[in-house]
Amino acid sequence: MKIAVDRDYLRDTLTDLVRINSINPSLVPTGSGEAEIADRRHPFEKHILYDTNSAAAPILHNLRILGKSLDEVSTIFLSHCHYDHTDGLPGILDTIGRPIPVIAHPETFRPCFEINPDGVRHIGLAQSQMQLEQKGAIFTLTREPLNLMTGVTTSGEIERVTSFEVLEDLYTIVDGEVVQDHERDDAAVILNFQEGLVIVTGCCHAGIVNTMIQAKKITGVNKIHAVIGGLHFIDASEEKVEKSIEALREVDWVFAGHCTGFDGLRRIADVMGERFGQISTGTIIHLPAKGDSSPVSTIPTVVRDLNRSYHG
């Protein structure tokens, strides 16, 4: 696969604090976060909305609790097409009310579905590219890694290298034929610190080991400081889970949730110990981590209690 990234640009690492806020509406987060990225060497900071959940309303509610709004968001990144990461996009665009860049893969708008005993279940985007563009989305659809700012890039289409991170039973349509979906749109965001890379995943359908290999390849950096996001251990083979967790031993910190599953979270925690954290709504991750102290914080309980009357 052709890699078209300016590696010298990526080697210019981030120097300031990054805050990653989990703004998902459920205990096991379902696909959205907001990253506040700043660099002391430049007179600006950038707010990136990573995925848009299955609905916009909970995101807006949680942003209010955090004292934030979508006014600060300059870019939206879609990790892949599945509804629990994209169905909130129309409402998000309506709320933003201005043209905004949306970064995604060229196959994001393909048909994507499960075939179950009770029928076919569509799990892809609910609206077309044209409908979303009418709401203000300015799509950049690319298979290649894309620099978002100094020291921050998308992974691009992740090369499938390992034999144990296999495809799931999902389907699409090519030339009128129902075929297995290769989920080529699965991607991550990679931040480059002096302490090493930080990889932020959505569902990690490509596999965390493949994703780590891709991150190292496009940046030329072998040290991984943190992995954050879903790792898709639910219904995964024992070989995939075991080898993936073994690969995570090299990482300084792992913060997981969503499709990692409770058993997967437990198993990672058993290996990583205090270097592991579970992501839940309101989790705030401050990076890079300083020393051995946990970089995780959360909104105060009193703030959550004052906002428990959410009615959607």
NORWODA-V639084 format. One record per residue. N is the residue number from 1. PSI is psi in degrees with one decimal (* if undefined). OMEGA is omega as a letter, one per 20 degrees, with the letter a starting at -180 (NA if undefined). D_FIRST is the distance of its C-alpha to the first C-alpha in Angstrom with 2 decimals. Layout:
n-><N;N>
psi-><PSI;PSI>
omega-><OMEGA;OMEGA>
d_first-><D_FIRST;D_FIRST>
This chain:
n-><1;2;3;4;5;6;7;8;9;10;11;12;13;14;15;16;17;18;19;20;21;22;23;24;25;26;27;28;29;30;31;32;33;34;35;36;37;38;39;40;41;42;43;44;45;46;47;48;49;50;51;52;53;54;55;56;57;58;59;60;61;62;63;64;65;66;67;68;69;70;71;72;73;74;75;76;77;78;79;80;81;82;83;84;85;86;87;88;89;90;91;92;93;94;95;96;97;98;99;100;101;102;103;104;105;106;107;108;109;110;111;112;113;114;115;116;117;118;119;120;121;122;123;124;125;126;127;128;129;130;131;132;133;134;135;136;137;138;139;140;141;142;143;144;145;146;147;148;149;150;151;152;153;154;155;156;157;158;159;160;161;162;163;164;165;166;167;168;169;170;171;172;173;174;175;176;177;178;179;180;181;182;183;184;185;186;187;188;189;190;191;192;193;194;195;196;197;198;199;200;201;202;203;204;205;206;207;208;209;210;211;212;213;214;215;216;217;218;219;220;221;222;223;224;225;226;227;228;229;230;231;232;233;234;235;236;237;238;239;240;241;242;243;244;245;246;247;248;249;250;251;252;253;254;255;256;257;258;259;260;261;262;263;264;265;266;267;268;269;270;271;272;273;274;275;276;277;278;279;280;281;282;283;284;285;286;287;288;289;290;291;292;293;294;295;296;297;298;299;300;301;302;303;304;305;306;307;308;309;310;311;312>
psi-><134.9;130.8;116.5;61.6;138.3;98.0;-32.6;-38.6;-43.0;-29.5;-14.8;91.4;160.2;143.9;-11.6;177.4;139.7;131.6;125.0;114.8;125.4;118.3;32.3;157.0;4.6;167.2;-44.3;100.7;143.8;56.1;53.7;148.2;163.0;128.0;127.9;109.1;128.6;158.2;124.7;-25.1;-6.8;143.5;46.8;164.6;161.0;135.5;120.8;125.5;117.2;104.4;166.7;16.6;-176.9;-4.7;152.0;-32.2;-46.8;-34.3;-46.6;-41.5;-47.9;-33.5;-38.2;-41.5;-37.0;-2.9;29.2;171.0;169.4;-7.3;-27.9;-15.2;128.9;-18.6;143.5;131.5;129.3;118.2;-28.8;179.2;-11.8;144.7;-33.8;-1.6;-8.7;-19.1;-19.1;-8.1;-44.9;-44.7;-35.7;-45.5;-40.9;-41.2;-41.0;-44.8;22.7;159.2;138.5;138.3;136.5;120.4;128.1;-179.9;150.7;-23.2;12.6;-32.6;14.2;158.6;140.0;122.7;160.1;152.3;107.7;167.0;-28.2;9.3;-168.0;134.6;115.6;130.9;12.5;-164.7;139.0;-22.1;156.6;166.9;-41.5;-43.1;-40.5;-34.1;-33.3;-21.8;-2.0;-3.7;131.2;99.0;134.9;105.2;109.8;146.1;-14.1;155.2;144.7;123.9;125.5;-32.2;-179.6;121.9;7.8;126.5;156.8;160.0;-22.4;-174.1;126.4;123.7;133.8;108.7;-43.6;158.4;-16.5;-10.9;81.9;165.4;152.3;173.2;68.3;156.6;157.7;-176.9;126.3;120.9;40.0;-1.9;140.4;120.8;164.0;137.8;121.8;-3.4;46.4;-15.2;-8.1;126.1;172.0;168.3;138.0;125.9;137.6;109.7;165.1;-27.8;-10.0;-177.4;148.0;121.9;122.2;118.6;162.1;-79.1;-17.6;44.2;-27.6;-13.7;137.5;-31.5;-46.2;-39.2;-40.8;-40.2;-44.0;-44.5;-44.2;-39.1;-45.9;-21.3;-21.9;12.9;128.1;-15.3;129.6;118.7;-41.3;150.1;130.9;129.4;-163.3;143.0;-0.7;53.7;-11.6;127.4;14.6;157.8;156.8;-36.8;-43.6;-47.2;-47.4;-47.5;-31.5;-45.3;-36.7;-40.4;-31.5;-13.3;-28.7;-12.4;142.4;-44.6;142.9;125.8;110.9;160.8;-155.8;-121.1;5.1;-33.5;153.6;-39.7;-39.5;-42.0;-44.1;-43.3;-37.4;-42.3;-38.0;-34.8;-43.2;-22.2;-129.0;-6.4;11.5;145.7;142.6;133.0;133.8;172.0;130.4;-5.2;134.5;123.8;121.7;120.6;151.0;155.4;143.9;114.5;-145.8;-2.3;144.3;135.2;10.7;136.2;177.1;164.6;147.4;146.3;-38.5;-34.3;-42.3;-42.3;-34.8;-14.7;22.3;-5.5;34.3;128.8;11.2;*>
omega-><r;r;a;a;r;a;r;r;a;r;r;a;r;a;a;a;r;r;r;a;r;a;a;a;a;a;r;a;a;r;q;r;a;a;r;a;r;r;a;a;a;a;r;r;a;r;a;r;a;a;a;r;r;r;a;a;r;r;a;r;a;r;r;r;r;a;a;r;r;r;a;a;a;a;r;r;r;a;r;a;a;a;a;r;a;a;r;a;r;r;r;r;r;a;r;r;r;r;a;r;r;a;a;a;r;a;a;a;r;r;a;a;r;r;a;r;a;r;a;r;r;a;a;r;a;a;a;r;a;r;a;r;r;r;r;r;r;a;r;a;a;r;a;r;a;r;r;r;a;r;a;a;r;a;a;r;a;a;r;a;a;r;a;r;a;r;r;r;r;a;r;a;r;a;r;a;r;a;r;r;a;r;a;a;a;a;a;r;a;r;a;r;r;r;a;a;r;a;r;a;r;r;r;r;r;a;a;r;r;a;r;r;r;a;r;a;a;a;a;a;a;a;r;a;a;r;a;r;r;a;r;r;r;a;r;r;r;r;r;a;a;a;r;r;r;r;a;r;a;a;r;a;r;r;a;r;r;a;r;r;a;r;r;r;r;a;r;a;r;a;a;a;a;r;r;r;r;r;r;a;a;r;r;a;a;a;i;r;r;r;a;a;a;r;a;r;r;r;a;r;a;r;r;a;a;a;a;a;r;a;r;NA>
d_first-><0.00;3.80;6.36;9.63;12.25;15.60;16.02;19.69;20.24;18.94;21.13;24.07;24.89;26.94;30.59;32.38;32.76;30.41;32.07;30.14;32.59;32.30;33.89;33.45;36.51;36.73;37.25;33.83;31.84;30.05;27.42;28.26;28.83;29.63;28.49;30.87;29.21;31.27;31.13;34.40;33.24;32.76;35.45;33.53;32.00;29.40;29.70;26.64;27.30;24.71;25.04;28.37;29.86;31.56;34.28;34.99;38.57;37.97;35.49;38.16;40.81;38.96;38.10;41.83;42.68;40.35;42.01;38.96;38.04;35.17;36.66;34.74;31.28;29.21;25.83;24.88;21.58;20.89;18.95;18.91;21.30;23.93;27.47;28.44;25.92;26.43;29.92;31.48;29.57;32.30;35.01;33.12;32.66;36.35;37.44;35.44;36.95;34.97;31.66;28.86;25.09;23.11;19.43;17.51;14.66;15.20;16.12;18.64;21.55;20.95;23.85;23.57;26.46;28.12;30.57;33.55;37.02;38.45;35.98;32.71;31.68;29.38;27.31;25.14;26.10;29.75;29.69;27.82;25.83;28.94;31.29;29.40;29.17;32.92;33.31;31.56;27.84;25.75;22.28;19.09;16.53;12.95;9.52;9.04;11.20;14.66;17.59;20.65;23.05;23.59;21.94;20.51;16.97;15.20;12.36;10.21;8.65;9.02;7.24;10.34;11.53;15.30;17.63;20.11;18.32;18.79;18.79;22.02;24.52;23.43;23.18;22.21;23.20;21.20;23.43;26.45;25.51;25.33;22.19;20.73;18.82;15.37;15.76;12.24;14.13;15.08;14.51;16.58;18.22;18.27;21.40;21.92;25.51;27.31;27.81;24.10;21.40;22.47;20.07;21.46;20.43;21.76;21.83;18.84;18.18;14.83;17.19;18.33;17.20;13.52;14.14;15.91;13.26;10.75;13.75;14.61;11.30;11.16;14.95;15.89;18.62;19.48;22.46;22.32;25.51;25.31;23.59;25.07;24.97;24.72;23.26;24.04;26.27;28.65;28.91;26.22;26.95;28.91;26.24;23.62;26.22;27.54;24.33;22.99;26.32;26.38;23.09;24.68;27.53;25.73;25.62;28.72;29.12;27.97;29.16;28.45;29.85;29.27;27.50;27.83;31.28;34.55;34.26;30.81;32.23;35.19;33.21;31.04;34.31;35.93;33.34;32.73;36.34;37.08;33.47;32.71;33.63;33.59;32.58;35.17;36.33;37.59;35.64;34.92;32.61;33.33;30.71;30.50;32.96;35.99;37.35;37.87;39.04;37.08;35.21;35.97;38.79;39.87;42.17;45.86;47.43;50.11;47.58;46.02;49.54;50.47;47.58;47.90;49.45;46.22;46.92;43.71>
